[in-house]
Amino acid sequence: MNKISLREKLGYGVGAIGLDLSYGMFYSYLSIFLTNALGISPAFLLIITPLARLWDGINDPMMGMIVDRTNTKMGKYRPWIITGATINAVVLCLLFNNPGFAAGSVGLYVYAAVLYVLWGMTNTLADIPFWSMVPSFASEEKDRNLVSTIARAFSGLGQGIISIFTPIAVAYFGGVAGSKLDSMTSDTLSKGFGKWSIITAVGLIFFAAISVLSTKERRIVVNNDKFSFKGAINIIKQNDQLLVFMLFAMISNAGFYMTSGISSYYFTSVLGDLTLQSKFNLMGTVGSVLAILVVPVCSKFMNNRSIYKLSLSMAAAGYIGMAIMGYLIPGNVTLLGVCYILTSLGTGSMFVNQTVMLADCVDYGEYKTGSRNQSLTFSMKGFLQKMAYTIQAIIMYATFTVTGYDGEAVVQTAQAKSAISFLMFIVPPAMMIISLIIFSKKYKIYGDFKQEVLEAVSNK
């Protein structure tokens, strides 16, 4: 059994801060930047988002298999982490900084589309090897829980930095004293997001470097089989529990992304003050911080299956509370935020458990096929996150298109505002409940069978 110091676990986990700085900018704020700052049509984004994911369906498994075949003096994962983080940081800056294309021009649309796709590709370069290291640290459930919890805690910190400070930073760097709707012009948003993206990009590289320099790689198994995309697909198809995991995790993650993606529109267009989002997200961050205690504490008297059910139930209950407050007492951000604490407590612990379950899927795949495809399996984590975002984006952009949302308008129509509220309060809890049902009925790696898998893999 592998033993690593707490210092090294912390050093590894710090890398997740940088990854989530980039994640948060892309998943939570890119939409409002493209529609409200650059004036790009939601209908265009409705097309480019699924097309980008189709490419990710090829690119992500390919990258996973490349990592599985990497063998350098620096290790298997760390060279990719620092390289991917650096390139992704450059793309992030370019994505949030228009080099001078005129609003509505073909050049602007092409530029946004190319950078949109490149962000997903370069993010994959760092994300897959980073999370692929989890199974190599520990094989015991409690040890994996600890490593995953630490990494997810830092991940939540990175997301918290983005969600709390972005509205304030955009207003500050955009040159406005406040953030009322009539002050947040397209020019303000362009300047604010442009400068803030540079700061977050530097943070991405900095934290990735700390992670790489403070971590030693263990249990490195290099797969020397010749790369084959068809072979990668067959490996994934043979791992039936990985496919089940992908389904229920994709649905619940889409619910989470719906909140993070639509909330900026809700506070801007419905409540009329973007910085109210900072207060709302601050309370959500409180829940995310507390969430790091859920798995370690509950694992003392509950198995991971029960903890995951609890996590999804808390998330759904919090969302339902948000819906009640949002419709009955609109504009009361404090009460809305209190419910969001419970939601974030659930989603935060949900993400910790998903990392552990994906590590279990690695073991299950080796148990079933005799081949350990660690990075290929973990490449599905990034892919499912992107697919979850795609589900969220399709629903959101389609709704915007149908209801006539206009990013350049100061005041939205009543129909558009109503649709935004529906996406904010009704869609996320429905997704959590659907995910919980699928998980309860289809996921089998737990109890005696999980122990059988671990013993079979450990004895090889």
NUDREN-341391 format. One record per residue (C-alpha): residue number from 1; residue in three letters; x, y, z. Coordinates in nm, 4 decimals. Example, Ala and Ser with C-alpha at 12.3 -4.5 7.8 and 13.67 -1.06 7.14 Angstrom:
2
1,ALA,1.2300,-0.4500,0.7800;
2,SER,1.3670,-0.1060,0.7140;
//
This chain:
460
1,MET,0.0000,0.0000,0.0000;
2,ASN,0.1354,0.3416,-0.1018;
3,LYS,0.2031,0.5980,0.1714;
4,ILE,0.2543,0.9648,0.0984;
5,SER,0.2979,1.2583,0.3323;
6,LEU,0.0311,1.5186,0.3982;
7,ARG,0.2695,1.7784,0.2551;
8,GLU,0.2812,1.5977,-0.0770;
9,LYS,-0.0953,1.5489,-0.0799;
10,LEU,-0.1379,1.9224,-0.0262;
11,GLY,0.1208,1.9988,-0.2919;
12,TYR,-0.0654,1.7806,-0.5376;
13,GLY,-0.4035,1.9296,-0.4502;
14,VAL,-0.2869,2.2891,-0.5010;
15,GLY,-0.2768,2.2241,-0.8737;
16,ALA,-0.6568,2.2010,-0.8732;
17,ILE,-0.6812,2.5707,-0.7792;
18,GLY,-0.5289,2.6729,-1.1108;
19,LEU,-0.7364,2.4266,-1.3122;
20,ASP,-1.0557,2.5622,-1.1603;
21,LEU,-0.9567,2.9221,-1.2207;
22,SER,-0.9664,2.8341,-1.5893;
23,TYR,-1.2747,2.6111,-1.5508;
24,GLY,-1.4652,2.8814,-1.3677;
25,MET,-1.3892,3.1494,-1.6242;
26,PHE,-1.4951,2.9219,-1.9086;
27,TYR,-1.7999,2.7508,-1.7623;
28,SER,-1.9427,3.0329,-1.5507;
29,TYR,-1.8599,3.3532,-1.7370;
30,LEU,-1.7721,3.2836,-2.0995;
31,SER,-2.1382,3.2806,-2.2019;
32,ILE,-2.2177,3.6249,-2.0674;
33,PHE,-1.8870,3.7591,-2.2060;
34,LEU,-1.9625,3.6324,-2.5559;
35,THR,-2.3270,3.7444,-2.5641;
36,ASN,-2.3125,4.0703,-2.3651;
37,ALA,-1.9566,4.1921,-2.4287;
38,LEU,-1.8949,4.0726,-2.7844;
39,GLY,-2.2580,4.0633,-2.8989;
40,ILE,-2.2365,3.7066,-3.0318;
41,SER,-2.5740,3.5484,-3.1042;
42,PRO,-2.6974,3.2699,-2.8712;
43,ALA,-2.8065,3.0824,-3.1857;
44,PHE,-2.4413,3.0664,-3.2985;
45,LEU,-2.3338,2.9349,-2.9583;
46,LEU,-2.6120,2.6770,-2.9791;
47,ILE,-2.4347,2.5414,-3.2890;
48,ILE,-2.0673,2.5718,-3.1924;
49,THR,-2.1027,2.4161,-2.8455;
50,PRO,-2.2100,2.0637,-2.9546;
51,LEU,-1.9653,2.0745,-3.2489;
52,ALA,-1.6799,2.1431,-3.0067;
53,ARG,-1.7925,1.8503,-2.7927;
54,LEU,-1.7947,1.6183,-3.0930;
55,TRP,-1.4256,1.6966,-3.1386;
56,ASP,-1.3667,1.6437,-2.7657;
57,GLY,-1.5172,1.2976,-2.8091;
58,ILE,-1.2174,1.2212,-3.0288;
59,ASN,-0.9556,1.4383,-2.8616;
60,ASP,-1.0100,1.3397,-2.4958;
61,PRO,-0.9766,0.9584,-2.5308;
62,MET,-0.6819,1.0148,-2.7649;
63,MET,-0.5090,1.2295,-2.5026;
64,GLY,-0.5851,0.9715,-2.2350;
65,MET,-0.4177,0.6965,-2.4344;
66,ILE,-0.1182,0.9215,-2.5123;
67,VAL,-0.0685,0.9868,-2.1395;
68,ASP,-0.0977,0.6133,-2.0687;
69,ARG,0.1931,0.5609,-2.3093;
70,THR,0.4118,0.8422,-2.1736;
71,ASN,0.7370,0.7506,-2.0000;
72,THR,0.9892,1.0299,-1.9309;
73,LYS,1.2519,1.1059,-1.6676;
74,MET,1.0100,1.3597,-1.5222;
75,GLY,0.7378,1.0985,-1.5021;
76,LYS,0.4190,1.0055,-1.6782;
77,TYR,0.1810,1.2807,-1.5728;
78,ARG,0.3755,1.5859,-1.4599;
79,PRO,0.5201,1.6879,-1.8011;
80,TRP,0.1685,1.7075,-1.9400;
81,ILE,0.0313,1.8985,-1.6394;
82,ILE,0.2745,2.1904,-1.6688;
83,THR,0.2687,2.1943,-2.0502;
84,GLY,-0.1097,2.1814,-2.0671;
85,ALA,-0.1557,2.4467,-1.7988;
86,THR,0.0775,2.6881,-1.9788;
87,ILE,-0.0878,2.6518,-2.3184;
88,ASN,-0.4380,2.6624,-2.1661;
89,ALA,-0.3473,2.9858,-1.9877;
90,VAL,-0.2492,3.1479,-2.3177;
91,VAL,-0.5728,3.0345,-2.4830;
92,LEU,-0.7773,3.1606,-2.1871;
93,CYS,-0.6284,3.5098,-2.2268;
94,LEU,-0.6946,3.5116,-2.6000;
95,LEU,-1.0506,3.3885,-2.5480;
96,PHE,-1.1397,3.6805,-2.3199;
97,ASN,-0.9521,3.9464,-2.5186;
98,ASN,-1.0851,4.0545,-2.8573;
99,PRO,-0.7827,4.1565,-3.0705;
100,GLY,-0.9909,4.4101,-3.2616;
101,PHE,-1.2580,4.2326,-3.4637;
102,ALA,-1.5671,4.4442,-3.5256;
103,ALA,-1.8904,4.3465,-3.3504;
104,GLY,-2.0960,4.1120,-3.5666;
105,SER,-1.8121,4.0519,-3.8134;
106,VAL,-1.7311,3.7126,-3.9601;
107,GLY,-1.3796,3.7456,-3.8204;
108,LEU,-1.5117,3.7804,-3.4654;
109,TYR,-1.7289,3.4712,-3.4984;
110,VAL,-1.4438,3.2661,-3.6455;
111,TYR,-1.2048,3.3895,-3.3759;
112,ALA,-1.4499,3.2987,-3.0961;
113,ALA,-1.5200,2.9559,-3.2465;
114,VAL,-1.1529,2.8627,-3.2897;
115,LEU,-1.0576,2.9758,-2.9383;
116,TYR,-1.3626,2.8000,-2.7947;
117,VAL,-1.2448,2.4681,-2.9393;
118,LEU,-0.8805,2.5301,-2.8476;
119,TRP,-0.9697,2.5927,-2.4836;
120,GLY,-1.1214,2.2455,-2.4580;
121,MET,-0.8217,2.0838,-2.6253;
122,THR,-0.5593,2.2597,-2.4131;
123,ASN,-0.7561,2.2080,-2.0933;
124,THR,-0.7496,1.8359,-2.1661;
125,LEU,-0.3682,1.8431,-2.1803;
126,ALA,-0.3514,1.9372,-1.8107;
127,ASP,-0.6741,1.8000,-1.6672;
128,ILE,-0.6441,1.4346,-1.7678;
129,PRO,-0.2921,1.3745,-1.6292;
130,PHE,-0.3671,1.5732,-1.3109;
131,TRP,-0.6685,1.3685,-1.2039;
132,SER,-0.5193,1.0452,-1.3412;
133,MET,-0.2647,1.0558,-1.0579;
134,VAL,-0.5283,0.9855,-0.7893;
135,PRO,-0.5321,0.6028,-0.8190;
136,SER,-0.1507,0.5931,-0.8148;
137,PHE,-0.1448,0.7588,-0.4715;
138,ALA,-0.3559,0.5025,-0.2881;
139,SER,-0.5609,0.1861,-0.3364;
140,GLU,-0.7531,0.1846,-0.0061;
141,GLU,-1.0925,0.3587,-0.0062;
142,LYS,-1.0155,0.5877,0.2908;
143,ASP,-0.6805,0.6958,0.1442;
144,ARG,-0.8385,0.7669,-0.1907;
145,ASN,-1.1118,0.9613,-0.0146;
146,LEU,-0.8492,1.1774,0.1572;
147,VAL,-0.6483,1.2497,-0.1581;
148,SER,-0.9656,1.3221,-0.3538;
149,THR,-1.1022,1.5407,-0.0751;
150,ILE,-0.7854,1.7499,-0.0587;
151,ALA,-0.7780,1.7964,-0.4350;
152,ARG,-1.1488,1.8790,-0.4446;
153,ALA,-1.1085,2.1226,-0.1572;
154,PHE,-0.8495,2.3163,-0.3549;
155,SER,-1.0677,2.2817,-0.6629;
156,GLY,-1.3523,2.4421,-0.4691;
157,LEU,-1.1163,2.7189,-0.3590;
158,GLY,-1.0286,2.7942,-0.7204;
159,GLN,-1.3951,2.7965,-0.8167;
160,GLY,-1.4726,3.0149,-0.5166;
161,ILE,-1.2113,3.2706,-0.6187;
162,ILE,-1.3713,3.2964,-0.9615;
163,SER,-1.7334,3.2987,-0.8488;
164,ILE,-1.6867,3.5538,-0.5684;
165,PHE,-1.4344,3.7950,-0.7156;
166,THR,-1.5103,3.7937,-1.0883;
167,PRO,-1.8120,4.0308,-1.0736;
168,ILE,-1.6165,4.2716,-0.8532;
169,ALA,-1.2994,4.2423,-1.0640;
170,VAL,-1.4869,4.2976,-1.3903;
171,ALA,-1.6451,4.6153,-1.2532;
172,TYR,-1.3112,4.7384,-1.1170;
173,PHE,-1.0975,4.6611,-1.4225;
174,GLY,-1.3796,4.7771,-1.6476;
175,GLY,-1.3520,5.1232,-1.4964;
176,VAL,-1.6928,5.1609,-1.3300;
177,ALA,-1.7577,5.2584,-0.9689;
178,GLY,-2.0449,5.0149,-0.9293;
179,SER,-2.1957,4.7256,-1.1150;
180,LYS,-2.5539,4.8272,-1.1729;
181,LEU,-2.6892,4.7064,-1.5021;
182,ASP,-2.6714,5.0465,-1.6710;
183,SER,-2.2990,5.0713,-1.5860;
184,MET,-2.2010,4.7302,-1.7208;
185,THR,-2.1721,4.8193,-2.0889;
186,SER,-2.0139,4.5919,-2.3470;
187,ASP,-1.6975,4.8017,-2.3254;
188,THR,-1.6887,4.7638,-1.9461;
189,LEU,-1.7314,4.3875,-1.9726;
190,SER,-1.4649,4.3583,-2.2436;
191,LYS,-1.2038,4.5521,-2.0469;
192,GLY,-1.2925,4.3906,-1.7156;
193,PHE,-1.2920,4.0316,-1.8352;
194,GLY,-0.9814,4.0911,-2.0454;
195,LYS,-0.7645,4.2051,-1.7551;
196,TRP,-0.9118,3.9568,-1.5076;
197,SER,-0.8476,3.6657,-1.7464;
198,ILE,-0.4769,3.7532,-1.7556;
199,ILE,-0.4571,3.7386,-1.3761;
200,THR,-0.6348,3.4024,-1.3631;
201,ALA,-0.4119,3.2658,-1.6398;
202,VAL,-0.0999,3.3528,-1.4397;
203,GLY,-0.2565,3.1782,-1.1405;
204,LEU,-0.3186,2.8661,-1.3487;
205,ILE,0.0500,2.8348,-1.4397;
206,PHE,0.1688,2.9204,-1.0878;
207,PHE,-0.0383,2.6562,-0.9105;
208,ALA,0.0363,2.3925,-1.1746;
209,ALA,0.4082,2.4523,-1.1212;
210,ILE,0.3715,2.4049,-0.7437;
211,SER,0.1853,2.0775,-0.7979;
212,VAL,0.4441,1.9439,-1.0416;
213,LEU,0.7441,2.0408,-0.8291;
214,SER,0.6064,1.8999,-0.5016;
215,THR,0.4728,1.5667,-0.6275;
216,LYS,0.6387,1.2324,-0.6893;
217,GLU,0.4771,0.9810,-0.9197;
218,ARG,0.4048,0.6292,-0.7945;
219,ARG,0.2863,0.3009,-0.9391;
220,ILE,0.3585,0.4079,-1.2941;
221,VAL,0.2196,0.1519,-1.5361;
222,VAL,0.3075,0.2383,-1.8955;
223,ASN,0.0788,0.0941,-2.1599;
224,ASN,0.2945,0.0253,-2.4644;
225,ASP,0.0131,-0.0922,-2.6900;
226,LYS,-0.0066,0.0908,-3.0220;
227,PHE,-0.2542,0.3773,-3.0147;
228,SER,-0.5861,0.3027,-3.1781;
229,PHE,-0.8939,0.5231,-3.1520;
230,LYS,-1.1090,0.2186,-3.2184;
231,GLY,-0.9244,0.0388,-2.9403;
232,ALA,-0.9860,0.3297,-2.7023;
233,ILE,-1.3580,0.3193,-2.7775;
234,ASN,-1.3643,-0.0581,-2.7211;
235,ILE,-1.1886,-0.0207,-2.3849;
236,ILE,-1.4448,0.2376,-2.2761;
237,LYS,-1.7367,0.0270,-2.4012;
238,GLN,-1.6136,-0.2791,-2.2113;
239,ASN,-1.6164,-0.0840,-1.8850;
240,ASP,-1.9936,-0.0866,-1.8332;
241,GLN,-1.9695,0.0794,-1.4918;
242,LEU,-1.7692,0.3653,-1.6415;
243,LEU,-2.0526,0.4214,-1.8891;
244,VAL,-2.3089,0.4198,-1.6079;
245,PHE,-2.0923,0.6631,-1.4117;
246,MET,-2.0661,0.8896,-1.7159;
247,LEU,-2.4433,0.9024,-1.7507;
248,PHE,-2.5474,0.9911,-1.3978;
249,ALA,-2.2470,1.2195,-1.3371;
250,MET,-2.3101,1.4034,-1.6637;
251,ILE,-2.6702,1.4776,-1.5673;
252,SER,-2.5946,1.5986,-1.2141;
253,ASN,-2.2961,1.8039,-1.3314;
254,ALA,-2.5166,1.9674,-1.5945;
255,GLY,-2.7458,2.0775,-1.3124;
256,PHE,-2.4501,2.2332,-1.1323;
257,TYR,-2.3269,2.4052,-1.4493;
258,MET,-2.6751,2.5390,-1.5135;
259,THR,-2.6591,2.7313,-1.1860;
260,SER,-2.3066,2.8620,-1.2435;
261,GLY,-2.3838,2.9522,-1.6054;
262,ILE,-2.7265,3.1121,-1.5711;
263,SER,-2.6706,3.2922,-1.2399;
264,SER,-2.4743,3.5771,-1.4013;
265,TYR,-2.7701,3.6335,-1.6350;
266,TYR,-3.0146,3.6101,-1.3434;
267,PHE,-2.8372,3.8718,-1.1340;
268,THR,-2.7716,4.0964,-1.4339;
269,SER,-3.1012,4.0763,-1.6227;
270,VAL,-3.3556,3.9813,-1.3557;
271,LEU,-3.2213,4.1506,-1.0406;
272,GLY,-3.0213,4.4192,-1.2216;
273,ASP,-2.7009,4.4099,-1.0179;
274,LEU,-2.4140,4.1772,-1.1086;
275,THR,-2.2304,4.2140,-0.7765;
276,LEU,-2.5232,4.0538,-0.5947;
277,GLN,-2.3823,3.7403,-0.7494;
278,SER,-2.0683,3.7823,-0.5384;
279,LYS,-2.2766,3.7674,-0.2179;
280,PHE,-2.4693,3.4683,-0.3497;
281,ASN,-2.1527,3.2853,-0.4555;
282,LEU,-1.9811,3.3676,-0.1261;
283,MET,-2.2494,3.1733,0.0570;
284,GLY,-2.2168,2.8940,-0.1943;
285,THR,-1.8436,2.8850,-0.1280;
286,VAL,-1.9170,2.8399,0.2432;
287,GLY,-2.1090,2.5268,0.1507;
288,SER,-1.8306,2.4081,-0.0781;
289,VAL,-1.5726,2.4505,0.1996;
290,LEU,-1.7882,2.2598,0.4463;
291,ALA,-1.8367,1.9919,0.1813;
292,ILE,-1.4770,1.8764,0.2208;
293,LEU,-1.5776,1.7382,0.5608;
294,VAL,-1.8741,1.5362,0.4356;
295,VAL,-1.6886,1.2397,0.2854;
296,PRO,-1.4182,1.1983,0.5562;
297,VAL,-1.6697,1.2350,0.8404;
298,CYS,-1.9471,1.0261,0.6878;
299,SER,-1.7061,0.7530,0.5728;
300,LYS,-1.6607,0.6584,0.9390;
301,PHE,-2.0119,0.5158,0.9486;
302,MET,-2.1332,0.5159,0.5858;
303,ASN,-2.0013,0.3643,0.2636;
304,ASN,-1.9366,0.5758,-0.0436;
305,ARG,-2.2626,0.4691,-0.2055;
306,SER,-2.4688,0.6046,0.0828;
307,ILE,-2.2596,0.9222,0.1010;
308,TYR,-2.3178,0.9874,-0.2685;
309,LYS,-2.6925,0.9451,-0.2274;
310,LEU,-2.6793,1.1885,0.0635;
311,SER,-2.4824,1.4370,-0.1470;
312,LEU,-2.7303,1.4339,-0.4341;
313,SER,-3.0221,1.4564,-0.1908;
314,MET,-2.8713,1.7628,-0.0208;
315,ALA,-2.8106,1.9263,-0.3582;
316,ALA,-3.1695,1.8620,-0.4700;
317,ALA,-3.3134,1.9855,-0.1388;
318,GLY,-3.1050,2.3033,-0.1557;
319,TYR,-3.2160,2.3710,-0.5121;
320,ILE,-3.5805,2.3217,-0.4184;
321,GLY,-3.5335,2.5709,-0.1338;
322,MET,-3.3778,2.8151,-0.3815;
323,ALA,-3.6809,2.7785,-0.6085;
324,ILE,-3.9194,2.8521,-0.3232;
325,MET,-3.7233,3.1615,-0.2160;
326,GLY,-3.6629,3.2765,-0.5728;
327,TYR,-4.0297,3.2740,-0.6657;
328,LEU,-4.1925,3.3687,-0.3355;
329,ILE,-3.9376,3.6279,-0.2163;
330,PRO,-3.7592,3.7456,-0.5348;
331,GLY,-3.4552,3.9631,-0.4756;
332,ASN,-3.3781,3.8345,-0.1258;
333,VAL,-3.0235,3.7197,-0.1944;
334,THR,-2.9588,3.6314,0.1706;
335,LEU,-3.2346,3.3687,0.1884;
336,LEU,-3.1436,3.2483,-0.1583;
337,GLY,-2.7826,3.2139,-0.0465;
338,VAL,-2.8755,3.0187,0.2666;
339,CYS,-3.0379,2.7561,0.0478;
340,TYR,-2.7359,2.7675,-0.1820;
341,ILE,-2.5151,2.6696,0.1119;
342,LEU,-2.7024,2.3396,0.1344;
343,THR,-2.6859,2.2981,-0.2436;
344,SER,-2.3104,2.3581,-0.2482;
345,LEU,-2.2630,2.1233,0.0452;
346,GLY,-2.4237,1.8542,-0.1685;
347,THR,-2.2519,1.9327,-0.4983;
348,GLY,-1.9122,1.9760,-0.3310;
349,SER,-1.9228,1.6336,-0.1665;
350,MET,-2.0713,1.4950,-0.4898;
351,PHE,-1.7585,1.5965,-0.6819;
352,VAL,-1.5301,1.4395,-0.4207;
353,ASN,-1.7203,1.1135,-0.4496;
354,GLN,-1.7119,1.1244,-0.8287;
355,THR,-1.3321,1.1369,-0.8241;
356,VAL,-1.3236,0.8319,-0.5958;
357,MET,-1.5754,0.6460,-0.8117;
358,LEU,-1.3746,0.7165,-1.1247;
359,ALA,-1.0680,0.5679,-0.9530;
360,ASP,-1.2850,0.2640,-0.8735;
361,CYS,-1.3789,0.2453,-1.2418;
362,VAL,-1.0072,0.2233,-1.3240;
363,ASP,-0.9770,-0.0808,-1.0969;
364,TYR,-1.2981,-0.2298,-1.2345;
365,GLY,-1.1725,-0.1902,-1.5902;
366,GLU,-0.8505,-0.3750,-1.5010;
367,TYR,-1.0523,-0.6395,-1.3154;
368,LYS,-1.2743,-0.6995,-1.6166;
369,THR,-1.0303,-0.6655,-1.9081;
370,GLY,-0.6909,-0.7377,-1.7515;
371,SER,-0.5547,-0.4055,-1.8794;
372,ARG,-0.5102,-0.0962,-1.6626;
373,ASN,-0.6014,0.2130,-1.8652;
374,GLN,-0.5787,0.4760,-1.5951;
375,SER,-0.5440,0.7961,-1.7968;
376,LEU,-0.7880,0.6837,-2.0643;
377,THR,-1.0480,0.6208,-1.7956;
378,PHE,-0.9782,0.9552,-1.6289;
379,SER,-1.0004,1.1286,-1.9654;
380,MET,-1.3710,1.0558,-1.9363;
381,LYS,-1.3866,1.2908,-1.6385;
382,GLY,-1.2948,1.5906,-1.8505;
383,PHE,-1.5161,1.4691,-2.1331;
384,LEU,-1.8196,1.4204,-1.9094;
385,GLN,-1.7679,1.7696,-1.7645;
386,LYS,-1.7600,1.9154,-2.1135;
387,MET,-2.0665,1.7146,-2.2123;
388,ALA,-2.2437,1.8300,-1.8976;
389,TYR,-2.1591,2.1869,-1.9932;
390,THR,-2.2868,2.1157,-2.3446;
391,ILE,-2.6197,1.9894,-2.2109;
392,GLN,-2.6449,2.3032,-1.9978;
393,ALA,-2.5413,2.5273,-2.2873;
394,ILE,-2.7844,2.3740,-2.5355;
395,ILE,-3.0740,2.4162,-2.2937;
396,MET,-2.9698,2.7722,-2.2092;
397,TYR,-2.8916,2.8969,-2.5616;
398,ALA,-3.2018,2.7308,-2.7070;
399,THR,-3.4113,2.9019,-2.4406;
400,PHE,-3.2442,3.2365,-2.5136;
401,THR,-3.3095,3.1953,-2.8855;
402,VAL,-3.6768,3.1059,-2.8388;
403,THR,-3.7470,3.3815,-2.5849;
404,GLY,-3.5589,3.6509,-2.7751;
405,TYR,-3.2836,3.7258,-2.5237;
406,ASP,-3.0717,4.0192,-2.6451;
407,GLY,-2.7296,4.0527,-2.4846;
408,GLU,-2.6927,4.4111,-2.6007;
409,ALA,-3.0269,4.5238,-2.4529;
410,VAL,-3.0278,4.7033,-2.1178;
411,VAL,-3.3675,4.5596,-2.0207;
412,GLN,-3.4846,4.2125,-2.1232;
413,THR,-3.8402,4.1135,-2.2079;
414,ALA,-4.0654,3.9611,-1.9421;
415,GLN,-4.0550,3.6330,-2.1338;
416,ALA,-3.6744,3.6256,-2.1295;
417,LYS,-3.6637,3.7065,-1.7570;
418,SER,-3.9153,3.4329,-1.6810;
419,ALA,-3.7102,3.1810,-1.8799;
420,ILE,-3.3920,3.2785,-1.6957;
421,SER,-3.5654,3.2231,-1.3598;
422,PHE,-3.6924,2.8834,-1.4776;
423,LEU,-3.3405,2.7777,-1.5755;
424,MET,-3.2056,2.9081,-1.2454;
425,PHE,-3.4539,2.7392,-1.0121;
426,ILE,-3.6372,2.4484,-1.1778;
427,VAL,-3.3961,2.2700,-1.4126;
428,PRO,-3.1077,2.2012,-1.1644;
429,PRO,-3.3113,2.0110,-0.8973;
430,ALA,-3.4790,1.8030,-1.1681;
431,MET,-3.1371,1.6980,-1.2986;
432,MET,-3.0154,1.6046,-0.9497;
433,ILE,-3.3177,1.3844,-0.8882;
434,ILE,-3.2839,1.2081,-1.2257;
435,SER,-2.9135,1.1462,-1.1575;
436,LEU,-2.9903,1.0018,-0.8141;
437,ILE,-3.2406,0.7552,-0.9627;
438,ILE,-2.9957,0.6313,-1.2278;
439,PHE,-2.7118,0.5967,-0.9754;
440,SER,-2.9272,0.4020,-0.7300;
441,LYS,-3.0428,0.1559,-0.9932;
442,LYS,-2.7358,0.1043,-1.2129;
443,TYR,-2.4066,0.1640,-1.0262;
444,LYS,-2.2669,-0.1640,-0.8855;
445,ILE,-1.9111,-0.0974,-0.7591;
446,TYR,-1.9759,-0.1053,-0.3856;
447,GLY,-1.9840,-0.3454,-0.0910;
448,ASP,-1.8506,-0.6985,-0.1315;
449,PHE,-1.8127,-0.6645,-0.5066;
450,LYS,-1.5945,-0.3564,-0.4717;
451,GLN,-1.3740,-0.5399,-0.2230;
452,GLU,-1.3466,-0.8318,-0.4652;
453,VAL,-1.2321,-0.5944,-0.7410;
454,LEU,-0.9714,-0.4264,-0.5167;
455,GLU,-0.8301,-0.7575,-0.3987;
456,ALA,-0.8059,-0.8947,-0.7520;
457,VAL,-0.6234,-0.5834,-0.8767;
458,SER,-0.3924,-0.5556,-0.5728;
459,ASN,-0.2827,-0.9206,-0.6018;
460,LYS,-0.1567,-0.8774,-0.9586;
//
